[in-house]
Amino acid sequence: MVTSLSHGKWSVQTNCKTSFFDAWRAGDYTNAFENLHRYFDYTMQARDKSYYQYALLHMAIFQADFGCFGEAIAAMNETIATARENQDISCLNFSMSWLNHLCKAYPREMKHAGYGGMLGSDREGLAFLKAKAKETKMWSLLSSTMLSEAKAVLSAVCQTFHLQSLMC
């Protein structure tokens, strides 16, 4: 009986999560939001807090995808706090990397939403993420951080050449 009950909860959780992704992909904000909240509810009802930070992470990315940057920042900050509390270094590093990405991809929107940054300067933030990725052997995070560093260098070089061409 216990196995079937826990299997039933697992099935409902999986169904909610799948429905969330389906609705998100279809651009249906309302149904995606409702299914993600159902997933949150079942996760907390099962007293399974080990996945709570990932539900928050999905919420943050989902909100940003729909242009709700204030809500995305709030959800990402809660993700980071929960990942720290649960000592989930992988989720913490990924969350901080995603927040860095949002700041790069949507600087005006993030500033307008009231986000001032958490990692200091761009260079400091990337150095921190790179060090944490190496420390935790998260090679995908390391590669995306190095890609961000390369983009920053190329952007600086292009700006320098653009300024020099304007002076001529």
Phi, psi and omega per residue, in radians:
M1 nan -0.793 -3.139
V2 -1.089 -0.723 3.140
T3 -1.072 -0.778 -3.120
S4 -1.196 -0.612 3.113
L5 -1.165 -0.821 3.133
S6 -1.175 -0.620 3.076
H7 -1.125 -0.655 3.110
G8 -1.117 -0.760 3.097
K9 -1.104 -0.747 3.131
W10 -1.060 -0.738 -3.136
S11 -1.109 -0.753 3.127
V12 -1.141 -0.759 3.106
Q13 -1.035 -0.824 -3.130
T14 -1.100 -0.712 3.125
N15 -1.101 -0.760 3.116
C16 -1.091 -0.741 -3.123
K17 -1.167 -0.746 3.112
T18 -1.115 -0.749 3.112
S19 -1.100 -0.658 3.073
F20 -1.022 -0.897 -3.122
F21 -1.113 -0.684 3.113
D22 -1.093 -0.803 3.141
A23 -1.164 -0.693 3.119
W24 -1.065 -0.841 -3.131
R25 -1.061 -0.588 3.138
A26 -1.397 -0.113 3.141
G27 1.405 0.309 -3.116
D28 -1.631 1.556 -3.060
Y29 -1.013 -0.851 -3.039
T30 -1.054 -0.877 -3.135
N31 -1.193 -0.648 3.100
A32 -1.094 -0.805 -3.140
F33 -1.057 -0.799 -3.140
E34 -1.105 -0.746 -3.137
N35 -1.191 -0.620 3.091
L36 -1.168 -0.692 3.086
H37 -1.138 -0.646 3.060
R38 -1.082 -0.718 3.109
Y39 -1.068 -0.785 3.070
F40 -0.966 -0.860 -3.090
D41 -1.036 -0.811 -3.132
Y42 -1.196 -0.594 3.096
T43 -1.114 -0.782 -3.122
M44 -1.286 -0.609 3.113
Q45 -1.109 -0.638 3.118
A46 -1.368 0.000 -3.096
R47 0.967 0.586 -3.133
D48 -1.812 1.447 -3.087
K49 -1.398 -0.080 -3.103
S50 -1.183 -0.385 3.137
Y51 -1.850 0.005 -3.075
Y52 -1.046 -0.748 -3.120
Q53 -1.126 -0.494 3.109
Y54 -1.315 -0.572 3.025
A55 -1.141 -0.724 3.071
L56 -1.101 -0.717 3.120
L57 -1.076 -0.780 3.081
H58 -1.052 -0.700 3.132
M59 -1.086 -0.759 -3.118
A60 -1.113 -0.813 -3.120
I61 -1.169 -0.712 3.094
F62 -1.035 -0.849 -3.133
Q63 -1.072 -0.741 3.127
A64 -1.119 -0.696 3.142
D65 -1.072 -0.550 3.120
F66 -1.637 0.153 3.059
G67 1.412 0.247 3.133
C68 -1.668 1.298 -2.969
F69 -1.227 -0.602 3.082
G70 -1.055 -0.796 3.114
E71 -1.176 -0.642 3.124
A72 -1.104 -0.749 3.136
I73 -1.123 -0.780 3.135
A74 -1.065 -0.780 3.140
A75 -1.156 -0.674 -3.139
M76 -1.194 -0.691 3.082
N77 -1.093 -0.684 3.090
E78 -1.195 -0.631 3.069
T79 -1.041 -0.832 -3.113
I80 -1.086 -0.777 3.138
A81 -1.114 -0.748 -3.129
T82 -1.197 -0.707 3.106
A83 -1.096 -0.681 3.083
R84 -1.115 -0.796 -3.137
E85 -1.047 -0.708 -3.135
N86 -1.530 0.035 -3.131
Q87 0.944 0.736 3.112
D88 -1.693 1.531 -3.051
I89 -1.109 -0.656 3.138
S90 -1.078 -0.838 3.136
C91 -1.148 -0.714 3.138
L92 -1.060 -0.863 -3.141
N93 -1.107 -0.759 3.133
F94 -1.113 -0.714 3.134
S95 -1.089 -0.771 3.136
M96 -1.169 -0.636 3.084
S97 -1.142 -0.742 3.135
W98 -1.140 -0.697 3.090
L99 -1.094 -0.701 3.068
N100 -1.082 -0.741 3.102
H101 -1.064 -0.779 3.139
L102 -1.053 -0.697 3.133
C103 -1.132 -0.616 3.125
K104 -1.326 -0.760 -3.052
A105 -1.329 -0.568 -3.066
Y106 -2.326 1.066 -3.037
P107 -1.074 -0.756 -3.125
R108 -1.166 -0.773 -3.114
E109 -1.114 -0.715 -3.140
M110 -1.171 -0.712 3.120
K111 -1.160 -0.745 3.123
H112 -1.100 -0.586 3.133
A113 -1.344 -0.094 3.062
G114 1.692 0.210 3.141
Y115 -1.555 2.153 -3.122
G116 -1.783 -0.109 -3.136
G117 1.878 2.651 -3.135
M118 -2.190 -0.317 -3.037
L119 -1.854 0.261 -3.116
G120 1.353 -2.465 -3.136
S121 -1.258 2.894 3.121
D122 -1.005 -0.800 -3.111
R123 -1.089 -0.763 3.123
E124 -1.118 -0.726 3.140
G125 -1.089 -0.795 3.129
L126 -1.161 -0.673 3.109
A127 -1.115 -0.715 3.118
F128 -1.104 -0.850 -3.129
L129 -1.089 -0.691 3.137
K130 -1.135 -0.742 3.127
A131 -1.115 -0.762 3.136
K132 -1.158 -0.652 3.125
A133 -1.119 -0.740 3.105
K134 -1.144 -0.767 -3.103
E135 -1.049 -0.703 -3.084
T136 -1.706 0.063 3.131
K137 0.982 0.726 3.071
M138 -1.669 1.523 -2.991
W139 -1.170 -0.562 3.111
S140 -1.191 -0.679 3.077
L141 -1.160 -0.704 3.113
L142 -1.070 -0.786 -3.118
S143 -1.157 -0.692 3.121
S144 -1.210 -0.589 3.084
T145 -1.181 -0.721 3.108
M146 -1.162 -0.619 3.061
L147 -1.109 -0.727 3.086
S148 -1.098 -0.711 3.083
E149 -1.069 -0.773 -3.140
A150 -1.100 -0.718 3.099
K151 -1.088 -0.703 3.131
A152 -1.114 -0.739 3.118
V153 -1.131 -0.807 3.121
L154 -1.079 -0.688 3.111
S155 -1.104 -0.740 3.117
A156 -1.133 -0.733 3.122
V157 -1.120 -0.770 3.136
C158 -1.099 -0.698 3.105
Q159 -1.125 -0.690 3.115
T160 -1.096 -0.831 3.124
F161 -1.129 -0.642 3.135
H162 -1.142 -0.751 3.110
L163 -1.134 -0.694 3.126
Q164 -1.147 -0.666 3.131
S165 -1.212 -0.495 3.100
L166 -1.272 -0.490 -3.119
M167 -1.347 -0.388 -3.083
C168 -1.350 nan nan
